């Protein structure tokens, strides 16, 4: 019986195919126009796992492909591994670097396989943040000196009787353990372990009016959803973070920069000039990040939308 | 009869051991009150030991530029790229892959039918079509390419190794040790170093998957060869068969079905690596899941996770059917049918190469977005309804169980914990388990992450207790009830292959960032394997034994507790053991949702170059915990068995 069933199914399929299929467009009918990409060649672009970076990558890749005819290969990698790629020739461009002095020393100064390619124009801010409702209800909390008085408010099942200071992904730059110790705060740093966990904690805190204080940073697409409020730590002065164990001041403002492989910088590719000239504001980046994260556009479509609205900025990158 | 006398003897003997163990624990608690906070070996998040720094410095020592690794890399790269060209990526100047979706579905269904039966052929076709309807055809084919490559290489390496381990006792012992290491070492630990050896790209991703996925097929092949009755081998020998003939004519055919179970488990393991390997740019569904997580898009992550589950279920059922099918020479009728089917497949492939509708999966059906929206709605609903309640549960469990246990382990001096655990191992097991326990604890001190190790141990113990409790209840239920089994099995499959990253977001919403969240995730991941093994053991209890118990008027509770569970004890030991290993393999994922400790250390070592050595040490600490607990539970199980 099974064979009979199978055979009739086969016959039916064949019939259906014969009836419906023999029309329709053939593969290769619409020849895609061959881009004259000879001059540019292939650009290997690392994409770090946060949406802001993806916004940078989307726009640069879009312009490089459309205006310069490059072939852009995006590789989704954690930062550390992307830096390795400079030395092996698998990565040409990193479009958003946060500090990482140790890696700069290793790959730029010591191994000489990578070079700096200027600032992205984005200002990186790191610090401790509160959900908006809490900052509105307790404006005094934005000064770090009041944190000890209110430590009990931030107690959780994880903080061992102290207040909880929520930290994020292990790859984030953080001095928080030293800060808590040196500012004599009655808090325990609890590692959420991922940006996802951090955002979920803030989202939940705002929705259910729970008190949370945690590490966060700008530029970040999440600010479009929730305008977190920064806590003022003792102001940053040059050199106050020189000894990691003794830090007792706020994080410096990061000027995010671009790193490219030495080989790519010397190649004379027009894409290198584009990467070097690429520069925009936090608002620009957040805008594209919003298209991707909230409006669910593909990175390419998001980039197209922004580029069409900001042609003059793009022309400046291209030296037009 | 044996079981009755056994239970009497246990009643005589058991109190003595439990009393000693109880005295030990009470003494420990008393000592903890006095010594709390002394010699706890605490180390800060950014602090490292000399060993960690040494490991970090010597990280690039082996590095690349080695002709051996390069040759492997190039060969593996070519294999994956070839598969991608055929299945998923535009290739050879064509805007579409060599075989379009219709061709892939036809080939898959044909193979399922030829090696299995027509039912799984229909399932394969339906499953793949569903994945296409989800709007994830290309991603799924990328994942499939990588899985096929990794599984093929696993078999190429694993089956010969398994045969060797099956034939030689010494090879078996060495292999067991290495396989334990491969399965418990967190994938995050070797993911970054692999890119040093094999560069960024398909090769590193495939090899990472291979390391994680090969052990089951090696183990089960060895097990199968060793289980072939000695008489069969003797008979072959006495008829003058050479070693090779015995292997190919007797040993391999007789162990075929178990080897297929091994292949099946290898495929499952490979699929569960999909999202992790995406961290080093492995193409496919893993990328979709990770990208969705960056914006906490539960719906899209679930859609992609569901595609992985569907592929897993299809591959599982097809290989299971292939394993069940007895060897037989095909009849003429079947040969004709096979040939006709082959012709139909060729026609379908031709269509898929010629017409766009058969090459690219039509995109105008939006099942995927509907699934995503529904998943999001259900998640939000669940959060709104259960939100407050789940926080209460979390706090009760954390305050009542986890914190006291963790305090006892972390605040006691390290030497006290070592003495107590070694003593417990000796009492519950034997000196045979006390020695490895002492060695493991000593090495754990040497890794420099003792304190984090104890935090992780506390969560692991709690999670394993829950897993075993739930696993035994579900296992007994499904083992006794065929209908329950067929309902629960897809759910269990989903629990095993749904990437944990997918349910982390809802869990975070329900339980916040906490150790409890990590425990909940580990329970979801580990309960299926425990349940399956227990159910298998219950089903293996001879029908006659159960009926004998029924005939003397035992209630079902008595049948379960006095007959089925004791007889299935061996399976239950294995279930506890596997549950434990699965819980440990989730420690790193737990580190990403607030469990901290070893999981966080490993993830940090992967992300920060200066913490590389510490991450490696933490990974080894997880392995040490696994080996220690494994040896103690096994010895304890042996001990109980002796008296029955």
Interface residues (C-beta under 8 A of the other chain):
Chain A: X2 X3 X5 X6 X7 X10 X13 X14 X17 X21 X24 X25 X26 X27 X28 X29 X32 X49 X50 X51 X54 X75 X76 X77 X78 X79 X80 X81 X84 X85 X88 X90 X91 X102 X103 X106 X156 X157 X158 X166 X169 X170 X171 X177 X178 X189 X190 X191 X192 X193 X194 X195 X196 X197 X198 X199 X200 X201 X203 X204 X208 X221 X244 X292 X293 X294 X296
Chain B: X44 X45 X46 X64 X94 X95 X96 X100 X113 X117 X118 X192 X195 X196 X199 X200 X201 X278 X279 X280 X281 X287 X290 X291 X293 X294 X295 X296 X297 X333 X337 X340 X341 X344 X347 X348 X351 X353 X354 X355 X356 X357 X358 X359 X387 X394 X395 X398 X399 X403 X504 X505 X508 X509 X512 X513 X514 X515 X516 X591 X592 X593 X594 X595 X596 X599 X600 X603 X604 X606 X607 X608 X609 X610 X611
